[in-house]
Amino acid sequence: MITNECKKVEIRTNSSLFKYFLDGSRKTYRIAEADFAGKLLPIVAGQIGTCVCQRNNSKLKIYDKIRRNNVLMLNTGTSDGDYKDIKMDIEQKANISIAVERYAYDSNQGIPPENKAIAKIQKTMYDMEIDLLADMTKANVLKPHEMLVIDGSLQFSNIGEKEEKYFYNVIGISKSFNPNLKIKNKSIGTILPKLEFGVRTPVFKYNQTGEMQRVKQIIGAWYLRIRPTTKMRNPLDGIVKIEKIAVEDDVKENGFPTGLIDNISASILLERNVTCYGNDPRWAGQIYPIYLTETALKSSFMSDVYFLNIF
């Protein structure tokens, strides 16, 4: 629900709230076709990673990183022993660790089987992100004045009720978003082009029905223009979507304090430079520490040629 009007964000300090930056990434490959009960269906492999970078004294370094390699095969009558044999053969050949898993497919759903396998790989990536957050929370790493930024939306992160507490000091920033989302019977895409640099929208709450019925938590979301309009190619460039999960009962009932939203928005404006212009086509919606975290993570992936030759 809209709680107030758009407002200019004031930057009162040179110190950002953000100390940790988390990004997940995956690369998927259709490596083969196999006969499953008379149907030719794909075998899909993936490289999956999650990385957290920590900033100390203006320097960014890797705090923790998780890497996995997966092979997804159709869920059939194949025994667990057969899957273990496949896993062992690949690991001995390539000297890497790999998980061989099943994916479910129903031809009546009209969804391509490859998409079902990729969705499972995507879920694994989200689960790895939550695992990293859980470890940091249990180690009491995240302090009230040292927030963590996740690259991407919190809406689709498979967050259960038990995991909510891990997101107390966390926000998600999305470089892209659905411009047709309705707010007060208007598409958000008709409102956002009017935002000036440094101006944010009001915070609205995701509902439990309709378009947002997949959301289990109460999530506050708002939009912020982080680049001057004169430097953009299209009206939505330079606008980011910010999300925060309501963890406390008071916040779930009454919403986030305006001061907190303003401070988070000001910190995002502080993080926008140095830009990754020329190195990433999404630079206008990218904050630089997330770009560095993403770069560090992807550098740990095997090359496509090497990875495909494993199989």
C-alpha atoms as one frame of an Amber mdcrd trajectory, in Angstrom:
protein
   0.000   0.000   0.000   1.279   3.493  -0.813   1.985   5.319   2.440   3.224
   8.723   1.225   4.417  10.587  -1.861   7.685  10.417  -3.799  10.482  12.287
  -2.063  13.991  13.549  -2.642  16.621  11.552  -0.739  19.064  13.667   1.241
  22.631  12.417   1.716  23.819  13.590   5.139  26.982  11.482   5.444  29.707
   9.908   3.342  29.385   6.630   5.243  27.270   3.834   3.755  25.160   1.416
   5.795  26.355  -1.474   3.643  29.321  -3.629   4.550  28.482  -6.975   2.914
  27.432  -7.738  -0.664  25.987 -11.069  -1.774  25.498 -12.367  -5.294  24.487
 -15.723  -6.728  25.106 -16.875 -10.257  24.523 -19.971 -12.367  25.372 -21.183
 -15.859  23.357 -24.002 -17.414  24.108 -26.320 -20.317  21.994 -28.820 -22.248
  24.654 -31.497 -22.447  22.758 -34.459 -23.939  19.452 -36.045 -24.901  18.413
 -39.386 -23.431  15.591 -41.840 -24.014  13.327 -41.797 -20.950  10.368 -44.183
 -21.373  10.224 -43.591 -25.118  10.668 -39.817 -24.875  13.820 -37.971 -25.847
  14.458 -35.589 -22.948  17.412 -33.391 -22.029  20.152 -33.880 -19.466  21.112
 -30.478 -18.072  24.302 -29.504 -16.250  25.000 -26.359 -14.291  27.702 -24.411
 -12.559  26.312 -22.678  -9.471  27.932 -20.209  -7.128  27.222 -17.810  -4.267
  29.643 -15.226  -2.944  29.703 -12.632  -0.151  32.197  -9.781  -0.258  33.067
  -7.698   2.791  34.256  -4.095   2.804  36.890  -2.971   5.283  38.472   0.480
   5.116  37.236   1.043   1.548  38.691  -2.288   0.397  36.496  -5.155  -0.784
  37.503  -8.773  -0.252  35.767 -12.147  -0.435  34.214 -13.069   2.910  32.843
 -16.472   1.840  32.060 -18.354  -1.335  30.225 -21.586  -2.201  30.552 -23.396
  -5.527  28.628 -26.426  -6.804  28.390 -28.348 -10.056  25.153 -30.191 -10.855
  23.814 -32.630 -13.426  20.027 -32.894 -13.712  18.394 -36.007 -15.159  14.697
 -36.853 -15.434  13.139 -38.396 -12.340  12.559 -41.972 -13.568  12.951 -45.462
 -12.207  16.720 -45.145 -12.337  18.136 -46.442  -9.056  20.186 -44.396  -6.605
  23.068 -46.733  -7.336  23.022 -45.753 -11.018  23.135 -42.082 -10.101  26.072
 -42.723  -7.773  27.905 -44.546 -10.577  27.348 -41.589 -12.936  28.569 -39.186
 -10.261  31.688 -41.278  -9.602  32.530 -41.587 -13.299  32.319 -37.813 -13.832
  34.278 -36.960 -10.692  37.075 -39.421 -11.497  37.324 -38.215 -15.082  37.363
 -34.490 -14.308  38.705 -34.440 -10.745  35.846 -32.219  -9.587  32.940 -32.615
  -7.178  29.526 -32.868  -8.835  25.966 -33.618  -7.697  23.765 -35.810  -9.917
  20.117 -35.094  -9.193  16.631 -35.710 -10.557  14.160 -33.217 -11.971  10.423
 -33.817 -12.335   8.622 -33.297 -15.639   4.943 -33.521 -16.559   4.172 -33.160
 -20.277   0.626 -32.050 -19.399   1.924 -28.831 -17.854   3.154 -27.487 -21.185
   6.511 -26.435 -19.708   9.644 -27.481 -21.641  11.571 -30.134 -19.663  14.798
 -28.135 -19.916  13.072 -25.259 -18.095  12.133 -27.596 -15.232  15.767 -28.639
 -14.841  16.987 -25.039 -14.963  14.382 -24.057 -12.355  15.812 -26.669  -9.993
  19.317 -25.321 -10.546  18.007 -21.807  -9.850  16.409 -22.999  -6.611  19.713
 -24.570  -5.571  21.382 -21.181  -6.085  18.761 -19.437  -3.922  19.177 -22.084
  -1.208  22.943 -21.516  -1.231  22.374 -17.787  -0.717  20.153 -18.472   2.288
  22.740 -20.915   3.670  25.397 -18.188   3.540  23.079 -15.711   5.260  22.229
 -18.292   7.926  25.917 -18.894   8.652  26.566 -15.151   8.942  23.568 -14.636
  11.250  24.533 -17.521  13.516  28.078 -16.144  13.705  26.620 -12.733  14.680
  28.404 -11.107  11.755  25.607  -8.783  10.633  25.430  -5.806  13.019  22.550
  -3.265  13.144  24.692  -0.602  11.418  26.330  -2.985   8.917  23.769  -4.142
   6.386  24.054  -6.687   3.577  22.895  -6.176  -0.005  21.657  -9.089  -2.130
  21.796  -8.698  -5.884  18.260  -9.353  -7.104  14.722  -9.628  -5.834  13.856
 -11.167  -2.469  10.457 -12.141  -3.825  11.600 -15.362  -5.492  14.256 -16.500
  -3.028  12.401 -19.494  -1.506  12.418 -17.825   1.901  10.429 -19.787   4.460
   9.098 -18.549   7.790  12.074 -20.035   9.615  14.503 -18.108   7.388  12.873
 -14.687   7.889  15.149 -13.861  10.817  18.205 -14.076   8.571  16.928 -11.065
   6.598  16.603  -8.573   9.443  19.567  -6.515   8.214  19.318  -7.342   4.513
  17.920  -5.639   1.423  17.616  -6.799  -2.180  18.360  -4.528  -5.142  16.996
  -5.391  -8.590  18.433  -3.923 -11.774  15.344  -5.037 -13.721  11.700  -5.373
 -12.724   8.193  -5.791 -14.077   7.035  -2.359 -15.342   3.434  -3.620 -15.596
   3.031  -4.146 -11.845  -0.140  -2.336 -10.774  -0.080   0.235  -7.971  -3.278
   2.191  -7.312  -4.612   0.923 -10.649  -1.600   2.331 -12.509   1.293   0.412
 -14.022   4.500   1.251 -12.196   6.098   1.734 -15.632   3.951   4.846 -16.184
   5.038   6.379 -12.854   8.769   5.691 -12.772   9.902   7.715 -15.841   8.832
  10.844 -13.932  11.316  10.156 -11.123  14.172  12.627 -10.983  17.702  11.719
  -9.922  17.884  10.933  -6.189  14.107  10.661  -5.804  12.406   7.545  -4.424
   8.854   6.291  -4.595   6.795   5.558  -1.503   7.131   2.084   0.012   4.390
  -0.363  -0.898   3.576  -3.726   0.586   3.249  -6.934  -1.400  -0.166  -8.506
  -0.970  -0.808 -12.195  -0.358  -3.228 -12.533  -3.278  -3.339 -12.074  -7.016
  -0.065 -11.264  -8.717   1.906 -11.594  -5.468   0.358 -14.805  -4.139   3.721
 -16.607  -4.266   5.097 -14.259  -1.624   5.057 -15.811   1.853   6.512 -12.832
   3.681   5.465  -9.217   3.988   7.880  -7.350   1.748   8.214  -3.597   1.469
   9.406  -2.374  -1.938  10.289   0.996  -3.382  12.030   2.415  -6.453  14.917
   4.881  -6.593  16.543   6.694  -9.509  20.316   6.433  -9.071  21.404   8.006
 -12.389  20.563  11.378 -13.981  17.992  11.002 -16.756  20.202  12.899 -19.225
  22.703  10.004 -19.220  20.168   7.224 -19.858  19.127   5.453 -23.062  15.525
   4.786 -22.052  13.161   6.136 -19.348  13.599   3.180 -16.956  17.400   3.039
 -17.112  19.061   4.109 -13.866  16.122   3.071 -11.669  16.485   0.242  -9.149
  13.888  -1.664  -7.176  14.692  -2.128  -3.482  13.062  -4.736  -1.262  13.169
  -5.388   2.475  11.419  -8.173   4.379   9.373  -7.142   7.410  10.713  -9.338
  10.208   9.383  -7.696  13.372   5.674  -7.804  14.243   5.500  -4.023  14.653
   6.962  -3.468  11.189   4.613  -6.029   9.658   1.700  -4.121  11.139   2.796
  -0.488  10.726   5.440  -0.537   8.005   9.091   0.508   7.977  10.178   3.782
   9.607  10.600   6.542   7.034  14.048   7.354   8.411  15.278   3.813   7.773
  14.025   3.864   4.177  15.668   7.260   3.594  18.989   6.096   5.087  19.001
   2.927   2.961  18.215   4.964  -0.158  20.970   7.470   0.635  23.471   4.616
   1.076  22.505   3.199  -2.323  23.191   6.581  -3.919  26.604   6.573  -2.224
  27.345   3.099  -3.666  26.567   3.884  -7.306  30.074   5.120  -8.178  32.640
   4.082  -9.371  30.450   2.747 -12.202  31.096  -0.332 -14.307  30.252   1.620
 -17.468  31.625  -0.143 -20.529  32.140  -3.420 -18.657  28.486  -4.293 -18.054
  25.495  -3.278 -20.199  23.433  -3.163 -16.983  25.731  -0.517 -15.473  22.956
   2.069 -14.993  21.185  -0.116 -12.427  24.324  -1.574 -10.883  26.026  -0.544
  -7.669  29.767  -1.012  -7.903  30.368  -3.403  -4.944  27.789  -5.832  -6.355
  29.513  -5.665  -9.728  32.831  -6.546  -8.058  31.216  -9.397  -6.101  29.659
 -10.775  -9.275  33.003 -10.521 -11.073  34.815 -12.365  -8.262  32.213 -15.129
  -8.286  32.125 -15.648 -12.050  35.909 -15.781 -12.203  35.693 -19.007 -10.164
  33.597 -20.739 -12.853  35.213 -23.109 -15.301  35.226 -22.011 -18.924  32.321
 -23.294 -21.026  34.663 -25.348 -23.200  36.364 -27.007 -20.219  33.119 -27.697
 -18.404  31.364 -29.214 -21.421  34.355 -31.434 -22.167  33.886 -33.063 -18.747
  30.893 -34.861 -20.190
